[in-house]
């Protein structure tokens, strides 16, 4: 069947496209570079013609509160409108574990707005709430760095490898709509400061990680349960140390 992956050239999108194509499906990897723009609506009708499933894996280019909200609202409305007109039978979107618990964050408010549009669209849907990707840990460290110190929350996280996320997204695309939300996470629960410290050690990075319970994450303080999935979550198979051995970070040199 025809499946359209919005954000099909990104980290999760490209891996999901590969998996679905290997299963024999007609998959369109849609992005502005391919002439499909969810913000302007350009190319959407043509891209979705004949599609049974749409996966929305795109992310906002800006995390500023107003910009990210405008992105997800505009892109969501345009994509869902085009999907309804094309007769799409299943709309799948990737979101974040803890979205509803962290509404003090502008980014999380924007993701919630996206989810509400999906739920009220009338199109059968599945929303996948994922924990943070291993691949984003370095960016989290950079954002929390002041001088040679990295100030991070000591709250628990349960990060997941992008390969495991892509496995789930491909499976969900081929399954019946849940008309609800499912959660996915990594196999290990660990404190955010500890996992970033492990990453920096693997890079021989001299920065020191400081555990700060008041350190903000996307503008909000975290509690131990803020970013971890519930007991019914689908867990990935790749552990962080195994991922590190397969994706060795570029080591820092003096």
Backbone bond lengths (Angstrom), bond angles and torsions (degrees), N, CA, C in turn:
res aa  C-N    CA-C-N  psi(-1)  N-CA   C-N-CA  omega(-1)  CA-C   N-CA-C  phi
1 X - - - 1.461 - - 1.526 109.89 -
2 X 1.324 115.78 162.72 1.451 119.72 178.89 1.526 109.79 -84.91
3 X 1.337 114.34 129.75 1.462 122.15 178.67 1.520 107.88 -127.84
4 X 1.327 116.92 131.81 1.457 121.46 177.83 1.527 108.30 -108.08
5 X 1.333 115.85 128.17 1.457 121.39 179.03 1.529 107.88 -112.12
6 X 1.329 115.74 106.78 1.462 121.21 175.83 1.528 107.77 -77.30
7 X 1.327 116.13 129.83 1.464 119.14 -170.58 1.517 110.25 78.97
8 X 1.326 115.42 31.25 1.462 121.01 -172.66 1.508 115.54 -73.89
9 X 1.335 117.65 -3.40 1.460 120.02 177.16 1.529 112.15 -108.41
10 X 1.325 117.84 1.49 1.461 122.02 -179.37 1.517 112.37 -81.56
11 X 1.334 116.01 -173.23 1.463 121.82 -176.26 1.522 112.09 -56.86
12 X 1.325 117.18 -55.36 1.467 120.53 -179.39 1.525 110.45 -79.17
13 X 1.328 117.05 -39.36 1.450 120.77 -177.00 1.509 113.36 -59.49
14 X 1.321 117.79 -46.46 1.466 120.47 -177.02 1.526 111.15 -64.89
15 X 1.324 116.85 -38.33 1.463 120.27 178.74 1.533 111.19 -69.69
16 X 1.334 116.55 -37.69 1.460 120.36 178.88 1.527 110.91 -67.72
17 X 1.323 116.62 -42.71 1.471 121.35 177.41 1.520 110.09 -57.11
18 X 1.325 116.56 -45.87 1.467 121.13 -179.34 1.526 111.18 -59.37
19 X 1.329 116.54 -43.87 1.459 119.91 -178.43 1.529 111.61 -65.90
20 X 1.314 117.09 -42.33 1.464 120.17 -178.42 1.526 111.64 -69.61
21 X 1.314 116.93 -36.56 1.472 119.47 177.42 1.527 110.95 -65.84
22 X 1.317 116.50 -37.66 1.470 119.82 178.62 1.520 111.47 -63.82
23 X 1.348 116.46 -24.53 1.458 120.48 177.47 1.528 111.99 -86.14
24 X 1.338 116.76 2.28 1.450 121.07 173.76 1.509 116.49 93.63
25 X 1.337 117.58 11.53 1.455 119.92 -177.66 1.530 111.72 -90.03
26 X 1.311 114.93 155.90 1.465 122.63 176.66 1.520 107.12 -86.01
27 X 1.326 116.75 103.11 1.458 121.23 -171.59 1.526 110.24 -115.13
28 X 1.326 115.78 126.74 1.453 121.90 175.89 1.524 108.61 -102.60
29 X 1.330 116.33 118.27 1.458 122.05 175.34 1.521 107.65 -87.09
30 X 1.330 116.15 98.88 1.464 121.40 -172.12 1.523 111.06 -96.48
31 X 1.329 115.28 136.67 1.465 122.25 176.71 1.517 107.66 -160.84
32 X 1.333 118.02 165.38 1.467 118.98 176.98 1.531 112.60 -55.22
33 X 1.335 117.36 -33.91 1.464 120.07 179.63 1.519 112.59 -67.28
34 X 1.332 116.46 -22.00 1.468 120.02 177.96 1.522 111.53 -97.36
35 X 1.348 116.30 7.05 1.462 119.98 176.51 1.507 114.85 91.92
36 X 1.344 117.00 12.64 1.464 120.92 179.48 1.530 107.64 -117.95
37 X 1.323 116.20 111.95 1.456 121.32 -174.15 1.524 109.49 -123.16
38 X 1.336 116.48 111.94 1.468 119.59 -176.98 1.524 112.04 -74.53
39 X 1.318 118.74 -18.28 1.459 121.07 179.70 1.529 110.86 -77.78
40 X 1.316 117.06 -46.53 1.465 120.37 178.72 1.520 112.41 -88.55
41 X 1.331 116.23 -19.39 1.468 120.67 -175.95 1.514 113.34 87.69
42 X 1.318 117.01 -4.49 1.465 121.35 -178.25 1.525 111.01 -60.38
43 X 1.330 116.09 127.39 1.453 121.58 174.49 1.513 115.73 79.77
44 X 1.328 118.15 -3.26 1.464 119.67 -176.12 1.524 112.49 -67.08
45 X 1.317 116.94 -46.99 1.465 119.99 -177.58 1.523 110.68 -60.04
46 X 1.326 116.24 -44.01 1.471 120.20 -179.81 1.529 111.07 -65.53
47 X 1.336 116.25 -41.46 1.459 119.96 -177.79 1.524 112.22 -65.92
48 X 1.335 116.29 -38.09 1.456 119.94 -174.90 1.518 113.99 -87.75
49 X 1.317 117.78 -7.21 1.467 120.61 -179.99 1.528 109.94 -57.79
50 X 1.314 116.54 120.61 1.460 121.67 178.41 1.514 115.22 82.92
51 X 1.323 117.90 0.02 1.463 120.54 -178.33 1.522 110.95 -80.04
52 X 1.324 115.60 137.94 1.461 120.16 175.63 1.530 111.62 -96.23
53 X 1.325 115.80 -29.09 1.465 120.72 -176.92 1.520 109.28 -131.43
54 X 1.335 116.22 138.92 1.467 122.81 173.55 1.520 108.17 -124.31
55 X 1.326 116.09 130.65 1.462 121.64 173.69 1.520 107.76 -110.90
56 X 1.320 116.60 125.13 1.459 121.31 177.46 1.526 108.43 -101.89
57 X 1.336 115.03 102.83 1.463 121.38 -178.30 1.526 111.25 -117.30
58 X 1.332 117.12 14.85 1.463 121.37 -177.10 1.524 110.53 -79.66
59 X 1.335 114.79 154.81 1.455 120.31 177.51 1.518 109.43 -129.29
60 X 1.314 115.74 158.10 1.453 121.41 -178.97 1.525 110.59 -71.64
61 X 1.334 117.87 139.33 1.470 119.72 176.15 1.517 112.71 -72.69
62 X 1.330 117.10 -16.07 1.466 121.50 178.98 1.523 109.59 -126.78
63 X 1.343 116.43 139.49 1.464 120.86 178.14 1.529 111.54 -101.83
64 X 1.323 117.55 5.77 1.464 120.97 176.15 1.523 108.64 -63.40
65 X 1.328 117.20 140.11 1.468 121.94 -168.39 1.518 113.57 -49.99
66 X 1.330 117.84 -54.68 1.462 120.45 -176.23 1.521 111.81 -68.93
67 X 1.336 116.15 -39.48 1.467 120.18 -177.33 1.521 111.40 -66.56
68 X 1.322 116.93 -41.90 1.459 119.07 -177.42 1.531 110.57 -70.95
69 X 1.325 116.98 -36.32 1.460 119.51 176.77 1.524 110.82 -64.62
70 X 1.319 116.75 -43.96 1.465 120.62 178.74 1.520 111.03 -62.55
71 X 1.336 116.31 -39.36 1.471 119.71 179.71 1.523 111.14 -60.75
72 X 1.330 117.35 -54.25 1.457 119.36 -174.65 1.526 112.36 -69.43
73 X 1.314 117.89 -32.83 1.470 119.55 176.81 1.525 110.90 -68.70
74 X 1.318 116.84 -48.84 1.466 120.31 -176.79 1.525 110.94 -67.29
75 X 1.333 116.63 -48.70 1.459 120.21 -179.74 1.523 110.70 -62.88
76 X 1.330 116.46 -40.29 1.458 119.79 -179.79 1.513 112.54 -63.65
77 X 1.335 116.80 -46.44 1.464 119.86 -179.96 1.524 111.23 -62.49
78 X 1.328 116.61 -45.62 1.465 119.97 -178.30 1.524 111.53 -64.02
79 X 1.316 116.48 -43.41 1.458 120.32 -177.63 1.521 111.74 -68.32
80 X 1.317 116.85 -42.78 1.461 119.93 -179.43 1.528 111.42 -69.16
81 X 1.325 117.44 -37.28 1.455 120.77 177.11 1.519 110.81 -63.41
82 X 1.326 116.37 -45.15 1.467 120.08 178.51 1.519 110.96 -66.63
83 X 1.336 116.80 -35.50 1.456 120.21 178.53 1.518 112.47 -66.09
84 X 1.335 116.08 -40.71 1.461 119.95 177.71 1.521 110.80 -63.72
85 X 1.324 116.55 -42.62 1.466 120.59 -179.70 1.519 111.64 -65.23
86 X 1.346 116.30 -31.72 1.468 120.63 -177.95 1.524 112.73 -86.99
87 X 1.317 116.84 -6.49 1.463 119.99 -179.42 1.514 113.87 76.36
88 X 1.333 117.33 30.24 1.464 121.29 178.01 1.530 109.75 -59.46
89 X 1.337 115.92 135.77 1.457 121.12 -174.67 1.530 113.75 -98.18
90 X 1.335 117.12 -12.89 1.466 119.51 -177.75 1.520 108.26 -155.21
91 X 1.329 116.38 119.77 1.457 122.88 177.46 1.520 107.46 -108.03
92 X 1.327 116.35 121.23 1.463 122.36 -177.53 1.518 108.68 -116.03
93 X 1.327 117.34 133.24 1.462 120.62 179.11 1.519 110.11 -133.57
94 X 1.323 114.58 144.56 1.463 121.30 176.71 1.521 109.44 -98.86
95 X 1.330 115.89 125.77 1.455 121.06 179.06 1.528 108.63 -132.00
96 X 1.313 117.92 -156.48 1.460 121.52 -166.59 1.525 111.60 -128.03
97 X 1.323 116.47 133.86 1.462 120.92 171.81 1.527 109.05 -58.29
98 X 1.300 116.80 130.41 1.456 121.95 177.86 1.515 114.66 92.66
99 X 1.332 117.31 3.18 1.463 120.13 -178.69 1.528 111.78 -50.96
100 X 1.315 116.42 -47.92 1.467 120.48 -175.82 1.530 112.18 -71.56
101 X 1.340 117.25 -19.26 1.471 120.72 -178.27 1.528 112.52 -90.55
102 X 1.324 117.41 -12.79 1.470 121.19 -172.11 1.521 111.60 -121.75
103 X 1.324 116.37 46.60 1.455 120.44 -176.52 1.527 113.54 -75.19
104 X 1.334 117.90 -0.29 1.453 120.45 169.68 1.511 112.53 -75.91
105 X 1.330 116.66 -10.45 1.462 122.76 178.53 1.524 109.75 -93.88
106 X 1.325 116.99 130.45 1.459 120.85 177.70 1.509 112.34 -60.43
107 X 1.324 117.49 -38.10 1.463 120.67 179.19 1.527 110.68 -65.23
108 X 1.321 116.73 -43.03 1.463 119.69 -179.85 1.528 111.01 -68.04
109 X 1.322 117.41 -34.18 1.470 119.20 175.49 1.524 110.61 -63.55
110 X 1.322 116.07 -37.85 1.458 120.01 179.16 1.529 111.06 -67.23
111 X 1.324 116.90 -40.28 1.465 119.61 177.21 1.529 110.99 -65.80
112 X 1.309 117.01 -36.32 1.459 120.17 177.46 1.522 110.54 -65.58
113 X 1.327 116.50 -39.47 1.465 119.88 177.10 1.525 110.34 -61.61
114 X 1.317 116.94 -40.92 1.462 121.05 176.89 1.534 110.46 -60.83
115 X 1.312 116.07 -45.51 1.463 119.98 -178.83 1.526 111.63 -63.47
116 X 1.326 117.02 -40.02 1.460 120.04 -179.81 1.524 111.62 -64.73
117 X 1.325 117.31 -37.16 1.463 120.79 175.82 1.523 110.66 -61.42
118 X 1.316 115.93 -43.43 1.466 120.76 -179.87 1.525 110.98 -62.58
119 X 1.316 115.99 -46.26 1.462 120.59 -176.64 1.530 112.64 -65.13
120 X 1.327 116.94 -29.30 1.464 120.21 -177.60 1.530 112.84 -97.34
121 X 1.327 117.75 5.39 1.467 120.91 -172.67 1.525 113.75 -77.74
122 X 1.330 116.42 -24.02 1.461 119.55 -174.88 1.521 113.06 88.50
123 X 1.341 118.15 -7.80 1.462 121.81 177.28 1.527 108.08 -88.45
124 X 1.345 118.39 132.67 1.464 119.58 175.21 1.530 109.62 -55.32
125 X 1.335 117.08 139.89 1.456 118.87 -169.84 1.521 111.99 -145.88
126 X 1.323 114.38 163.74 1.458 123.12 167.03 1.524 107.33 -140.37
127 X 1.332 116.78 127.04 1.459 121.96 174.33 1.525 107.50 -106.05
128 X 1.321 115.57 127.49 1.465 121.40 179.31 1.522 108.58 -104.80
129 X 1.321 116.55 116.27 1.461 122.04 174.77 1.525 108.18 -91.92
130 X 1.323 116.72 115.42 1.463 121.60 179.89 1.523 110.35 -109.43
131 X 1.328 115.28 151.55 1.453 119.93 168.60 1.536 109.02 -78.00
132 X 1.323 116.91 179.54 1.463 121.67 -177.61 1.529 110.22 -65.78
133 X 1.322 115.66 149.10 1.458 120.73 178.89 1.536 109.90 -85.09
134 X 1.332 116.28 146.83 1.466 119.39 173.69 1.528 110.47 -52.99
135 X 1.322 115.63 -38.31 1.462 120.95 -175.42 1.526 112.79 -63.96
136 X 1.332 118.26 -17.21 1.459 121.21 -178.28 1.535 113.17 -94.86
137 X 1.332 117.03 -4.89 1.458 119.53 -176.53 1.533 111.85 -61.59
138 X 1.317 116.48 -37.76 1.462 119.67 -179.72 1.526 110.72 -64.88
139 X 1.327 116.69 -40.84 1.460 120.61 177.95 1.514 112.19 -65.00
140 X 1.338 116.53 -36.64 1.463 120.60 176.69 1.524 109.88 -63.28
141 X 1.336 116.63 -40.32 1.459 120.88 177.99 1.529 110.82 -63.93
142 X 1.328 116.39 -43.81 1.463 120.05 -178.86 1.530 110.85 -61.68
143 X 1.319 116.02 -42.70 1.469 120.21 -177.24 1.528 112.04 -67.05
144 X 1.333 116.65 -24.04 1.463 120.78 -176.48 1.527 112.92 -100.37
145 X 1.329 117.26 8.28 1.459 121.39 -175.32 1.532 111.99 -88.19
146 X 1.317 114.75 130.45 1.464 122.52 170.92 1.522 106.26 -126.99
147 X 1.324 116.62 110.30 1.457 119.97 -175.11 1.516 110.59 64.78
148 X 1.325 116.65 -119.83 1.466 121.68 178.56 1.528 111.70 -107.58
149 X 1.326 116.05 19.53 1.454 120.77 -178.44 1.520 110.67 -122.04
150 X 1.321 115.82 136.69 1.462 122.05 178.10 1.525 108.15 -110.69
151 X 1.328 116.73 112.31 1.464 121.62 -177.57 1.530 108.94 -95.62
152 X 1.311 116.58 112.99 1.459 120.80 -176.18 1.521 111.49 -132.96
153 X 1.314 113.75 150.51 1.460 120.72 175.03 1.529 110.02 -61.66
154 X 1.328 115.12 148.45 1.461 120.77 174.77 1.528 111.49 -95.50
155 X 1.326 116.93 11.44 1.470 120.66 178.31 1.528 110.21 -67.99
156 X 1.308 115.28 158.69 1.463 120.25 179.19 1.530 111.72 -74.70
157 X 1.323 114.73 145.68 1.458 123.12 168.99 1.524 107.23 -131.76
158 X 1.315 116.10 167.36 1.468 120.40 178.87 1.532 108.33 -142.37
159 X 1.344 116.08 63.76 1.467 120.52 -170.44 1.523 112.93 -65.42
160 X 1.330 114.28 161.31 1.458 121.92 -170.78 1.525 109.74 -135.55
161 X 1.305 117.01 148.57 1.461 122.13 177.50 1.523 110.29 -75.63
162 X 1.320 116.82 144.01 1.467 120.27 -179.93 1.528 111.80 -60.95
163 X 1.332 117.60 -30.08 1.468 119.74 177.41 1.524 111.00 -63.93
164 X 1.324 116.58 -39.05 1.466 119.93 177.58 1.527 111.16 -67.97
165 X 1.338 116.79 -37.50 1.465 120.06 177.24 1.527 110.16 -62.70
166 X 1.325 116.12 -45.59 1.462 120.10 -179.03 1.529 111.42 -62.99
167 X 1.325 117.24 -36.68 1.472 119.99 176.20 1.521 110.35 -58.70
168 X 1.322 116.25 -44.91 1.465 120.95 -179.33 1.519 110.91 -66.29
169 X 1.335 117.07 -44.91 1.461 119.71 -177.49 1.522 111.08 -62.00
170 X 1.315 117.09 -38.91 1.467 120.03 177.62 1.527 110.61 -66.21
171 X 1.325 116.81 -42.25 1.465 120.32 179.12 1.532 110.83 -63.32
172 X 1.335 116.73 -44.09 1.461 120.95 -178.85 1.521 110.71 -64.22
173 X 1.325 116.94 -38.55 1.468 120.73 179.96 1.519 111.87 -60.67
174 X 1.317 116.84 -30.16 1.468 121.09 -176.64 1.527 112.60 -97.21
175 X 1.317 116.54 -3.11 1.469 121.16 179.67 1.528 110.28 -95.69
176 X 1.311 115.83 171.17 1.464 120.31 175.92 1.529 109.41 -71.63
177 X 1.326 117.65 149.31 1.471 119.86 178.90 1.526 111.23 -58.69
178 X 1.332 115.95 137.69 1.463 120.41 177.58 1.521 110.97 -82.49
179 X 1.348 116.14 -20.71 1.471 121.13 -171.13 1.522 110.02 48.71
180 X 1.319 114.53 44.25 1.450 122.39 -179.13 1.516 109.07 -173.81
181 X 1.327 115.13 -165.43 1.453 122.32 -175.25 1.520 110.56 -115.57
182 X 1.335 116.63 136.06 1.459 121.54 172.36 1.524 108.08 -117.09
183 X 1.329 116.51 153.45 1.456 121.35 -178.46 1.517 110.45 -114.18
184 X 1.342 115.10 144.37 1.452 120.88 174.28 1.532 108.54 -134.52
185 X 1.321 115.44 150.44 1.457 120.43 179.12 1.507 110.29 -157.49
186 X 1.309 116.12 175.26 1.455 121.32 178.81 1.521 111.77 -79.21
187 X 1.333 116.92 173.49 1.461 120.51 -176.72 1.520 114.45 -79.73
188 X 1.355 118.06 -9.78 1.461 120.42 -175.15 1.522 111.24 -127.53
189 X 1.324 116.04 133.73 1.465 121.26 172.64 1.519 107.83 -97.07
190 X 1.327 116.33 128.27 1.456 121.20 -175.27 1.529 108.63 -147.89
191 X 1.313 116.74 156.98 1.461 119.31 178.37 1.531 109.58 -75.18
192 X 1.335 115.52 141.88 1.454 120.78 -174.71 1.521 111.75 -56.63
193 X 1.326 117.18 -45.28 1.465 119.04 -179.62 1.527 112.11 -62.68
194 X 1.331 116.95 -33.28 1.459 120.38 -177.75 1.526 112.31 -71.51
195 X 1.325 117.45 -41.57 1.458 118.91 -178.14 1.524 111.16 -70.82
196 X 1.320 116.94 -34.79 1.465 119.31 176.30 1.523 110.03 -68.65
197 X 1.316 117.71 -37.36 1.464 120.24 176.61 1.527 110.81 -61.86
198 X 1.328 117.34 -38.47 1.469 120.57 176.94 1.516 111.24 -63.72
199 X 1.329 116.44 -39.87 1.458 120.07 178.72 1.528 110.91 -64.59
200 X 1.330 117.19 -45.88 1.460 120.73 -178.82 1.527 111.06 -64.63
201 X 1.316 116.57 -37.31 1.464 119.68 177.82 1.528 110.96 -63.09
202 X 1.325 116.12 -38.80 1.469 120.13 179.21 1.524 112.10 -66.04
203 X 1.330 115.62 -23.84 1.470 121.31 179.19 1.531 112.65 -93.90
204 X 1.329 117.09 0.80 1.470 121.18 -171.40 1.524 110.45 54.51
205 X 1.315 115.91 37.24 1.456 122.75 -179.32 1.530 108.30 -85.12
206 X 1.328 116.80 125.66 1.455 121.11 -173.49 1.524 114.00 -78.47
207 X 1.314 117.88 -7.53 1.464 119.12 -179.90 1.525 111.13 -60.93
208 X 1.324 115.20 143.19 1.453 121.20 179.41 1.531 109.96 -99.86
209 X 1.307 115.95 133.55 1.461 121.17 178.72 1.522 109.18 -93.10
210 X 1.316 115.63 126.73 1.459 122.06 178.42 1.520 108.59 -110.86
211 X 1.331 115.81 124.61 1.463 120.61 177.31 1.522 109.10 -79.69
212 X 1.321 115.57 119.47 1.469 121.45 -177.12 1.522 108.65 -132.24
213 X 1.338 118.11 108.10 1.472 119.83 -178.05 1.525 113.20 -62.31
214 X 1.329 117.17 -16.10 1.465 120.49 -179.86 1.532 112.61 -100.21
215 X 1.323 117.09 -1.42 1.467 119.75 178.08 1.528 109.25 -61.93
216 X 1.312 116.30 137.95 1.464 120.49 -175.10 1.527 111.96 -92.00
217 X 1.312 113.86 147.02 1.463 122.47 178.55 1.523 106.76 -124.02
218 X 1.340 116.76 113.18 1.463 121.05 -173.62 1.530 110.85 50.62
219 X 1.337 115.54 37.99 1.451 120.34 173.09 1.510 116.06 91.22
220 X 1.326 118.61 -0.17 1.469 119.78 -177.68 1.526 111.16 -131.14
221 X 1.336 115.18 152.12 1.453 120.13 171.49 1.529 109.14 -78.00
222 X 1.323 115.25 144.71 1.458 120.22 -178.00 1.520 111.56 -102.34
223 X 1.323 115.05 147.61 1.454 121.94 167.25 1.529 107.32 -105.43
224 X 1.318 116.64 168.26 1.461 119.53 -176.70 1.530 112.72 -58.88
225 X 1.325 116.46 -29.71 1.466 118.88 -177.39 1.524 113.13 -95.99
226 X 1.320 118.62 -0.41 1.470 120.99 -172.03 1.522 113.59 -59.94
227 X 1.333 117.41 -42.69 1.465 120.95 -170.83 1.527 113.78 -115.57
228 X 1.321 117.86 11.97 1.464 119.33 -179.92 1.528 109.75 -106.61
229 X 1.333 116.31 144.93 1.466 119.75 -178.24 1.521 111.67 -77.65
230 X 1.317 114.59 168.14 1.457 120.90 178.05 1.514 112.69 -78.98
231 X 1.322 115.09 -178.34 1.470 121.01 -173.31 1.521 113.05 -69.67
232 X 1.329 117.85 -17.94 1.470 120.17 -178.63 1.529 113.03 -96.20
233 X 1.315 117.26 10.21 1.463 120.57 -177.79 1.522 111.11 -67.84
234 X 1.330 114.95 149.11 1.461 121.03 171.17 1.527 107.47 -84.02
235 X 1.332 117.34 125.88 1.452 121.12 -175.31 1.523 111.69 -102.98
236 X 1.333 115.18 141.84 1.453 121.02 177.42 1.520 111.34 -71.84
237 X 1.329 114.83 171.10 1.464 120.46 -176.77 1.522 112.84 -103.55
238 X 1.330 117.75 -16.66 1.463 121.32 -172.36 1.529 110.11 -92.81
239 X 1.338 115.85 122.21 1.458 120.83 176.95 1.527 110.55 -85.78
240 X 1.319 116.27 156.82 1.458 120.68 -173.56 1.525 112.14 -60.22
241 X 1.329 117.79 -44.18 1.462 119.70 -179.72 1.520 111.49 -63.71
242 X 1.332 117.03 -36.57 1.466 120.33 177.39 1.529 110.18 -67.47
243 X 1.329 115.59 -40.16 1.467 119.06 177.31 1.519 110.85 -63.27
244 X 1.332 116.91 -41.62 1.463 120.89 178.45 1.523 111.14 -60.10
245 X 1.321 116.92 -39.51 1.467 119.94 -178.88 1.521 111.57 -69.70
246 X 1.338 116.19 -28.45 1.469 120.68 179.14 1.519 112.23 -86.78
247 X 1.337 116.98 -24.13 1.462 122.53 -179.58 1.516 108.43 -128.70
248 X 1.323 117.64 67.09 1.466 119.23 -175.22 1.528 111.21 -60.41
249 X 1.330 117.47 127.92 1.467 119.84 -178.46 1.518 110.58 -69.98
250 X 1.317 114.84 154.08 1.463 119.78 176.34 1.518 108.22 -67.50
251 X 1.320 115.74 119.69 1.463 119.99 -175.28 1.511 111.55 -76.25
252 X 1.327 115.09 143.63 1.455 121.43 178.30 1.524 109.75 -75.65
253 X 1.305 116.70 141.82 1.452 120.86 177.02 1.517 109.29 -122.91
254 X 1.317 115.30 152.96 1.461 119.99 -177.76 1.520 111.05 -71.98
